[in-house]
């Protein structure tokens, strides 16, 4: 029974890694679609989200099946419950990518944000892609160092998020209302994407080391 | 054992009802703080969110303890797993109230949005309060009719959300960039609040009737 359980846990882990990998591809494509006003790429992101959603549902069903059949307790139980929560966060990260892609598609053939903010959004996108890639590796390797670097990347995203608002609310801002709306939403989506990654990293770190509070709401 | 389990499930249900009740108070206060630029009320909402977060953590611990001790299967297992998900959604609803209150506090003593949008936001707030109250009653009574009316209210919120964007992007919009940012964020928070409620209602309805897909991602 114990061996079957370990095998099933590995299956859960593999699927989390797969899901996280798809989310990394999704945010990478969404960022490029956004930066380059590439509507074909935006459509791909939007279509691929169904796959992410489907895998999330299947993963949750597997976790529930393991709870029913293996009746895990203590740390084993927390691993399975954490998997349910991690999959929910990954699913939301996919939604954030999709929302960013939708902004690009909606404004096409125009660019989503004016020139003065493009560098900032390119940087936010780059960081979110990096975060998703590190998260995938963290889920695969349980290398807890990665959790710390994800938290640092999130701090950078938060700083860029504030920078967007400083720009938009500053005296030199010449954007139309549509630009202001797009910048506000895109910045919020990037920030939430990173928040979800931090919340997942906390759970992995907690399971690996007992550090951090895995149940603390992620703001 | 079965009787203990039923008693523990009632405890979980009672706590979900309590949590949902606090969220209803929170969105009511946040809406009034937003409409009336009441900074004292806004501060209350922000402070009360810690209580909501604390109760969420305690409820999750109770659910995990029940999984460990009672080893539920089939429908009983799904009830406990659903409770974990419902508490996560309620926690996020509290965050949305808090964000709305923060907008009010940040702009104080100015009003958050210009006159032309106040009626729309008052209506969104009224609907979100109603949704939270219905949700509390749904969790208490399992009256599945309520789930349907929550879904209708959410459709109304979605329509108001689009109305805000039509207004802000329309030719008559005279708002500053700050007004545009605030309107965009506030509208998004109200819309997400209602989305979480619909996702909870789906889970309750599924447990009560088997209808709807409880695992379907809530967009």
Interface residues (C-beta under 8 A of the other chain):
Chain A: X53 X56 X57 X60 X61 X64 X67 X68 X71 X73 X74 X77 X78 X81 X84 X85 X88 X91 X95 X165 X168 X169 X173 X175 X177 X178 X180 X181 X184 X185 X188 X213 X215 X216 X217 X219
Chain B: X53 X56 X57 X60 X61 X64 X67 X68 X71 X73 X74 X77 X78 X81 X84 X85 X88 X91 X95 X165 X168 X169 X173 X175 X177 X178 X180 X181 X184 X185 X188 X213 X215 X216 X217 X219
